[in-house]
Amino acid sequence: MAPVPHGHVTLVQVARWAGVSAQTVSNAVNNPERVAPATRERILAAVEELGYEPNLSARALRNRSSSLIAFKTRPARTDKASLLMDEFLYALNAAAAEAGYHLILCHAEDGSANEIKAYRDLLKKTSVDAFVLAETHRNDDRVSALRSWGVPFASFGRSWDGDEATSWVDVDGRAGTRAATEHVAAQGHCRIGHIGWPAESEIGSERREGWLEGCRGRELETDLQAAVADTLEAGRQAAHRMLDSSRPATALVCASDTLALGVLRALHERGLRPGADVAVTGFDDSPTAALVSPGLTTLHQPIDVVGRQLIQSIDNLLAGDLRDPQHVLLEPELIVRGSSLPGPPRQ
């Protein structure tokens, strides 16, 4: 028996150790059905003894597969409470690793054209199997670009154009704000306002529809609504306007935790108590939501499930299963904290 080699072990060294050809070792590792069981066991024992690791790059070239999935990152914003995309990136990476894939990150400035250029540059330099998109919108040029290149992809966010051929996973924002609205209505509130995002935001429109459904289901008025930028200051100013109304809001359902935190600041400036005087709900269950006092009632998105479902969609596409693209709509969980509960009376 040959001495155990030191350093990086090659396929040829494994072959010498096992007393077979290099091709037989390759078959035992990559196509075991081609090797007699006794020979295969001897080779696998040599692989383990020597610590041989197959060259994954070479295998990728042979199989025309790299097991790389690309995702475009975006910079964190200091004016937003939510770390949702950070949580999503972790969940996606964990799900990819569990399924035998590697996540590769790419950078691009804001705008679909910049993102598409980054995708094209990445495909020229790296053997990427598929892409995961996020923050989908109507007339999404990224979808048409990837499809024209024949590159598989799935998206965190539904196709707002009704494209049945796109695989996507999304969280039901409409169901979430409807549940939040019904929750504050159950506390006895009749003047329930909504602070949401501008009309061009498809996600914001869905969340607004949930508030409308919740109010209309109880025959409540829907005159108190605002469409603002997703910043704490915009939420604060919108809250002041609704509280200055001749018939002010007694509850405010917000499209994000960032807006809701702005509402909490406005209440503090007025000497009003969240929950006891004005009920407040957010969306995204950011870390801050549990840290403020009272805690912020909000909607928790099942991001770990989103990550697993997206990787499953990618896996199906790479396996050639194109018959039924996955369309998965997950329901968020209402996390009730003190900001929407009556609390004790004033002393």
N, C-alpha and C positions, 0 to 999 in steps of 0.2 A: 504493500500500500504506500502511495506517495506521501511525503510529508505535507502537513497542513500548510497551505500558502498564507503569507501575511499580507495585510493591506487589502486593496480592492480585489475581490475574487471574480474571475472571468468565467464565462461559460466553458471555455476550453479547459480550464483548470478543473472544473467540476467533472468534465468528461474523462479526463485522465484519472481522477480520483475514483470514479465509478467504473472505469474500464470500458467505456463505450465511446461512440462518436459524438462530436459536438451537436450534430443534427438530432441524434437520439435524445440528448439532454433538452434541446429546444422543444422537441415533440412532447417530452414528459411534462414540461412546464406549461406549454401553450396548447397542446393537443393531446392530452393524456390517453385518449382512446386509441391512439396509434401505436402505443407502446405496451408490450406484454406486462402483466401485473407485477411479476417478480422483478423485472428490470426497472419498472417505474418506481417500485419501493426502494430499490437500491439507489437510484438516482436522487429521489426525494430525501433519502437519508443523507446523501452526500451534500445536497443543497443546504440542509439544516446544519450539518456538521461544519461546513465551511462558511456558512453565513452568506451564501450567494443571494444577491438581489437582482432580479431580471431588469434589463434596461427598458424602462417604461417608454422612453422616447422612441427607441427603435420599434417597440411593439406598436406604438401609436402610428408610426409611419406605415407599418405593414397593414394595420387594420384600418388606416385612415380615420383614426379616432384618437383624441388627446385627453378625453375626460375633463376638459376645461370648459367651464361655464362662466361667461363674462357678465359683469354687472357694473353699471356706471354709478359712481358715488357722487355725492354732492356735499358741499361744506356745511358745517353746523351753523345755525343762526342763533345769535345771542338774544334776539327778541322773541324767540319762541320757547314755550315751556316743554313741548313734546320732544322726546327722543325716539319717536316711533321708527324712523328710518334706521337709526343705529340698532335698535332692537331687531328690526327686520333683517339687517345685514348679518347680525350674529345668528339669527334663526336660519337664514338661508345657507350660511356657511356650514352650520352644524348639520343640516339636512343633507347638503351636498356631500360632506365628508362621510356621513353614514351610508350614503348610497354609492360611494366609490368615486365621487367626482371632486374636482378642485375648483374653487371659486377664484376667478381672476378679476381684479378691479381695474376699471379704466376711468380716466378723468376727461371731462369736457366742460367748457363754459356753458352757461345757460343757453337754451334754445335748441330746437330739434336739429337744425342744420349742423351745429357744432357737435351734437351727440352722434349724428350719423357719420360725420367725418371721423370722429374718434373710433367708431365701430369699424369703418373701412380701413383705417390705419392699423387697427389691432388685427384684423383679419389678414392683412398683408404680412405682418411680422410674426404672428402667432397662430398656431393651429387650434382655433377655438371651435368647439362642437356646437355651442348654442348660447343664446343670450336670454337674460331675464330683464324685462322692462318694468319700470315703475312710473307712477304718476301719469297714467294714461289720460288721453283727452280726445275730443272729436277731431277728425281729420289728422290723425297721428301719422306724420311722415315716416317715423321710425318703423312702423309696421310695414308700410309699402316698400321701404328700402330693404329690410331684411328678407321680406318675401321675394323680392325681385332677385336677390342674391342667392336664394335657395337655402338660407340659413335658418334652422329651427329656433323658435323663441316661445316664451310664455310670459305673461304679464301679471304683476301685482296691480290689479285694477281691471275692471271689465272693459270690453270694447264698447265705447259710447256711440259708435256708428252702427251697432247691431251686427258686427262681423262675426258670423257663426263659425268661421274657419279658424279663429284665434283662440288659443287655450289661455284661460285666465282664472285667477283666484281673487276674490274681492270680499270685503266686509260690508255688510248691509247697513249703510249709514242711515237710511230711511227708517229701518226697524229700530235703530238705536235711539234716534231723537224722538221717535214716537213713544218708545218705552219711557224716556226721560220726561216727556210731556205728560204722559198718563200718570207717572209717579208723582209729579208735583200737583197735578190736578187732584189726585187722591188725598193730598194733604189739605185740600180745601181751597186751593188757589183758582181764581177765575180770570184774573188779568195776567195771562202768561205771555211774555214777550219772547222774541227770538232774535239773537244776534248771530248773524252768519256771514258768509263770504259773498263777494260780488257774483253777479249772474253768470259770468263766463266760467266759473268753477263748477264743473259737473258734479264733483263730490259735494260741494256746498249746496248745490240745488237739491240733491238727494236728501241731505240732512234737513233742509228747509221743508221739503215735502213731508218728512216724518213729523215735524212739529205741526204743520198744517193738518195732517190726518189726525193727530192726537187731539188737537183743539176742536176740529169739526166733529169728531166722534162724540164729543161731550157738548156740542153746540156752544162753544166758546168763541169769543171775538178773536180776530187775527189781525187787528190793526197795528199792534205794536211789533214792528220788525225792522231790522236794519241790516244792510249789506255793506260790510266794511273789510278793510285789509286785516289779515290775520296777525295783529300785533296787540300787545297789552294795552297800549295807549288808545288804539281804536276801540277796543272793548270798553275801556274806562269811559271814553266820551259818549259812546252809544248808550251805556247804562245811565249816565247822567241825563241824557235826553229823554229816555223812557221813564225815568223817575221824576222828571219835571213835567210830565204830561198832566193834563187836568184830571185824568183817571189813570194814575201811574200803575206801572207793573208791580205785581206782588211776587212774581217769579220770572226768572230769565233763563231760558234754555239756550245754551251757546254751542256753536259748531266746533269749538276746540277748547282745550284747557287754557290756551293762551288768552283767548277772549274772556273766558270765565275768570281768570286771575285779574284781568283788567276790571271786571265787574266787582270783584271783591275789594279792589282798591277804591273804586267809586263809593261802595257802601261804607268803607272805613272813613272816607272823607266826609260822609254825611252823618256819621255816628249811628249807622244802621247795622244790625247784626245779620250775618248770613244765616239763612234758615229760619231764625226766629222772626225777622222782619221781612226779609226778601229771600226767597228760595233761589238757589243758583246751581246749575248743572253745566258740566263741560263735556269734552269728548276726547278720548285717547288714553286716559289713565296714566298721565305722565308722572314721574317720580315726585314732582312738586305737589301733585294732588293729594298725596297722603301726608305731606309734611306741613301744609298750612293748617291753621286752626281757626274755625273748625275745618275738618277735612273736606275736600271738594268731591261732591257726587259727580260721577263721570262714567263714560262707557269704555270698557276694556276690550281691545281688539285681540283676537286669538292669533298673535303673530307667529307663534311656533307652528301652529297648524298651517298657516299660510305658507311658511317656508317649506314644510314637508310636502304639501300639495303641489307647489310649483315644481319642486324637484321631481316629483312623480310624473307631472305633465311632461317635463323635459325628457325624462327617461322613456316615456311612452313614444314621444316624437322620434328620439334617436333609435328606438327599436323598430321604427317604421310603422307604428300604429297611428295612422292618420285618419281613421274612419270616424271617430267620435272625439273631437277636441274637447278637453275638459272645461266645463264652466262651473265653478264652485263659488257659491255665495254663502259666506259664514255670518252668523249672527253675533253681534257684540254682547257683552255682559254688562248689565247696569250694576255699578259699584256704588252703593248708597252710603254716604257719609253725612256729617253734620250740616253741610251747607244747604241741604234741601229739607231738613227736618225741623219741626217747630221749635224744639228746645224749651228750656225753662222760661217762665215769664220774667220780665224786668223786675228787679228788686226796688 
